[in-house]
Amino acid sequence: MASAKEVLKRYNEGRRDFRGENLRGQSFKKANLAGADFSEADIRGANFAYANLTGAKFYGAKTGLQR
């Protein structure tokens, strides 16, 4: 599982491809993730409140509450 800190570090280094990543329960509150691709990622329980998700992709992402 990738931590929010690691994802944000990679994003800031220019990476936008996070397809298939396990991001369950991670907090991206107020983060800038514009243009990121989270397709097929497991984002159950992840917090994207107030995040900039302009142009972000979530095709086939696993969503919902974390169990």
Contacts in CASP RR format, 6 or more apart in sequence:
PFRMAT RR
TARGET T0000
AUTHOR 0000-0000-0000
METHOD contacts of the structure
MODEL  1
MASAKEVLKRYNEGRRDFRGENLRGQSFKKANLAGADFSEADIRGANFAY
ANLTGAKFYGAKTGLQR
1 22 0 8 1.000
1 23 0 8 1.000
1 24 0 8 1.000
2 18 0 8 1.000
2 21 0 8 1.000
2 22 0 8 1.000
2 23 0 8 1.000
2 26 0 8 1.000
3 26 0 8 1.000
4 23 0 8 1.000
4 26 0 8 1.000
4 27 0 8 1.000
4 28 0 8 1.000
4 31 0 8 1.000
7 18 0 8 1.000
7 21 0 8 1.000
7 23 0 8 1.000
7 26 0 8 1.000
7 28 0 8 1.000
8 28 0 8 1.000
8 31 0 8 1.000
10 18 0 8 1.000
11 31 0 8 1.000
11 32 0 8 1.000
11 33 0 8 1.000
11 36 0 8 1.000
16 35 0 8 1.000
16 36 0 8 1.000
16 37 0 8 1.000
17 37 0 8 1.000
18 36 0 8 1.000
18 37 0 8 1.000
18 38 0 8 1.000
18 41 0 8 1.000
19 37 0 8 1.000
19 38 0 8 1.000
19 39 0 8 1.000
19 40 0 8 1.000
19 41 0 8 1.000
20 38 0 8 1.000
20 39 0 8 1.000
20 40 0 8 1.000
20 41 0 8 1.000
20 42 0 8 1.000
21 38 0 8 1.000
21 41 0 8 1.000
21 42 0 8 1.000
22 41 0 8 1.000
22 42 0 8 1.000
23 38 0 8 1.000
23 41 0 8 1.000
23 42 0 8 1.000
23 43 0 8 1.000
23 46 0 8 1.000
24 42 0 8 1.000
24 43 0 8 1.000
24 44 0 8 1.000
24 45 0 8 1.000
24 46 0 8 1.000
24 66 0 8 1.000
25 44 0 8 1.000
25 45 0 8 1.000
25 46 0 8 1.000
25 47 0 8 1.000
25 66 0 8 1.000
26 46 0 8 1.000
26 47 0 8 1.000
27 46 0 8 1.000
27 47 0 8 1.000
28 46 0 8 1.000
28 47 0 8 1.000
28 48 0 8 1.000
28 51 0 8 1.000
29 47 0 8 1.000
29 48 0 8 1.000
29 49 0 8 1.000
29 50 0 8 1.000
29 51 0 8 1.000
30 49 0 8 1.000
30 50 0 8 1.000
30 51 0 8 1.000
31 48 0 8 1.000
31 51 0 8 1.000
31 52 0 8 1.000
32 51 0 8 1.000
32 52 0 8 1.000
33 48 0 8 1.000
33 51 0 8 1.000
33 52 0 8 1.000
33 53 0 8 1.000
33 56 0 8 1.000
34 52 0 8 1.000
34 53 0 8 1.000
34 54 0 8 1.000
34 55 0 8 1.000
34 56 0 8 1.000
35 53 0 8 1.000
35 54 0 8 1.000
35 55 0 8 1.000
35 56 0 8 1.000
35 57 0 8 1.000
36 53 0 8 1.000
36 56 0 8 1.000
36 57 0 8 1.000
37 56 0 8 1.000
37 57 0 8 1.000
38 56 0 8 1.000
38 57 0 8 1.000
38 58 0 8 1.000
38 61 0 8 1.000
39 57 0 8 1.000
39 58 0 8 1.000
39 59 0 8 1.000
39 60 0 8 1.000
39 61 0 8 1.000
40 59 0 8 1.000
40 60 0 8 1.000
40 61 0 8 1.000
40 62 0 8 1.000
41 58 0 8 1.000
41 61 0 8 1.000
41 62 0 8 1.000
42 61 0 8 1.000
42 62 0 8 1.000
43 58 0 8 1.000
43 61 0 8 1.000
43 62 0 8 1.000
43 63 0 8 1.000
43 64 0 8 1.000
44 62 0 8 1.000
44 63 0 8 1.000
44 64 0 8 1.000
44 65 0 8 1.000
44 66 0 8 1.000
44 67 0 8 1.000
45 64 0 8 1.000
45 65 0 8 1.000
45 66 0 8 1.000
END
